Each structure stands twice: as C-alpha cells, then as structure tokens.
C-alpha cells in the first residue's frame, strides 16, 4: 500500500515537472497544461495556437513571440485554426487596435 502511494506521488511529480511553459509578452510565464495546442505548418507567421476552452483563454505564437487573449470564444479560435490566411484572420478578428480589442487582456479578465 505504501509503495503504491509513493509510486503515485512520484508519477504525479514527474508529470508536473514536465509541464510546458511559455513566456508570454506583457504577461510572463504561462503553463500550457490546461491548453490544447496546435502547431501551424503553413507559410503564416502564426506558428502555434493554444486554447483553454474552460477559461476562454488563448495563447498564440507569432513568429517566435507568444501573446495572450482573454475571453475569446471557441468559435473564433476554430475560425482562426481553419482560416486560409491565419494572419489576416488574426489581424481582422482578434488583434486590437492598440489600446483595446475584442479579446485584449488589458480590458478583459486574465484567468488565474
């Protein structure tokens, strides 16, 4: 019994130690364990899209830099993932105008 408890604790600690984290511009480190991530393989400068459906929180990699967007709905993220031009979709439907945007984390709550 004690062996199985110790083994379970070791497995859980190893899983926690391998959780991926990314440095998000203007925010800091974000753990991606609750996110579903998709690598983008087309010619866009959108490299990766990670989405937490429960928190409605997206982290997107543009070239080599990660950015975050808050209170973004799953339909918008799905539209981004399936868009022919991901960069154009991102620019017109997600990115803000500089001071605010539809999913700007400066004006929408950031999940814990």
C-alpha positions as CSV (number, residue, x, y, z in Angstrom):
1,X,0.0,0.0,0.0
2,X,2.7,2.5,1.0
3,X,4.7,1.5,-2.2
4,X,1.7,2.4,-4.4
5,X,1.2,5.7,-2.7
6,X,4.9,6.6,-3.1
7,X,4.8,5.4,-6.8
8,X,1.7,7.5,-7.5
9,X,3.3,10.6,-5.9
10,X,6.5,10.1,-8.0
11,X,4.4,9.8,-11.2
12,X,2.5,12.9,-10.4
13,X,5.6,14.9,-9.6
14,X,7.3,13.8,-12.8
15,X,4.2,14.9,-14.8
16,X,4.2,18.3,-13.1
17,X,7.9,18.7,-13.8
18,X,7.4,18.1,-17.5
19,X,4.5,20.6,-17.9
20,X,5.3,23.0,-20.8
21,X,5.5,26.7,-20.0
22,X,6.0,29.7,-22.4
23,X,7.0,33.3,-21.8
24,X,4.1,35.5,-22.9
25,X,4.9,39.1,-23.9
26,X,3.5,41.7,-21.5
27,X,2.4,39.0,-19.1
28,X,5.1,36.4,-18.0
29,X,5.2,32.7,-17.8
30,X,2.1,30.6,-18.6
31,X,1.8,26.9,-18.1
32,X,0.2,25.2,-21.1
33,X,-1.0,22.1,-19.3
34,X,-4.7,23.2,-19.5
35,X,-4.4,24.3,-23.1
36,X,-5.0,22.4,-26.4
37,X,-2.2,23.5,-28.7
38,X,-1.9,23.3,-32.4
39,X,1.3,23.9,-34.4
40,X,0.7,25.8,-37.6
41,X,2.5,24.4,-40.6
42,X,1.6,26.8,-43.3
43,X,3.6,29.9,-44.5
44,X,2.0,32.2,-42.0
45,X,3.9,33.9,-39.2
46,X,1.3,32.3,-36.9
47,X,3.4,29.4,-35.5
48,X,1.2,28.0,-32.8
49,X,-2.3,28.4,-31.3
50,X,-3.0,27.2,-27.8
51,X,-6.5,27.5,-26.3
52,X,-8.0,26.8,-22.9
53,X,-11.7,26.2,-23.6
54,X,-12.8,26.4,-19.9
55,X,-11.1,29.7,-19.2
56,X,-11.7,31.0,-22.8
57,X,-8.0,32.0,-22.9
58,X,-5.8,31.8,-26.0
59,X,-2.0,32.0,-26.3
60,X,-0.7,32.5,-29.8
61,X,2.8,32.4,-31.1
62,X,3.6,34.9,-33.8
63,X,7.0,34.1,-35.3
64,X,8.9,33.4,-32.0
65,X,6.9,35.5,-29.6
66,X,3.8,34.4,-27.6
67,X,0.9,36.8,-26.9
68,X,-2.3,36.2,-24.9
69,X,-6.0,36.9,-25.5
70,X,-8.8,36.8,-22.9
71,X,-12.5,35.9,-23.0
72,X,-12.1,34.6,-26.6
73,X,-14.8,32.2,-27.7
74,X,-14.2,28.7,-29.1
75,X,-15.8,29.6,-32.4
76,X,-13.3,32.4,-33.0
77,X,-10.4,30.2,-32.2
78,X,-11.8,27.5,-34.5
79,X,-12.2,30.1,-37.2
80,X,-8.5,31.1,-36.8
81,X,-7.4,27.5,-36.9
82,X,-9.3,26.8,-40.1
83,X,-8.6,30.1,-41.9
84,X,-6.8,30.1,-45.2
85,X,-4.8,33.1,-44.0
86,X,-4.4,32.8,-40.3
87,X,-2.5,36.1,-40.1
88,X,-5.3,38.0,-41.9
89,X,-8.0,36.4,-39.7
90,X,-6.0,37.2,-36.6
91,X,-5.5,40.9,-37.7
92,X,-9.1,41.5,-38.6
93,X,-11.0,39.4,-35.9
94,X,-8.7,39.1,-32.9
95,X,-6.0,41.7,-32.6
96,X,-6.8,45.0,-31.1
97,X,-6.3,48.5,-32.4
98,X,-3.5,49.3,-29.9
99,X,-5.4,50.5,-26.9
100,X,-8.1,47.8,-26.8
101,X,-9.5,44.9,-28.8
102,X,-12.3,42.4,-28.6
103,X,-10.2,40.0,-26.6
104,X,-7.5,42.3,-25.1
105,X,-6.3,41.1,-21.7
106,X,-5.7,44.7,-20.6
107,X,-9.5,45.2,-20.6
108,X,-10.8,41.6,-20.1
109,X,-10.1,39.5,-17.0
110,X,-7.0,37.3,-17.1
111,X,-7.6,33.7,-15.8
112,X,-5.7,32.6,-12.8
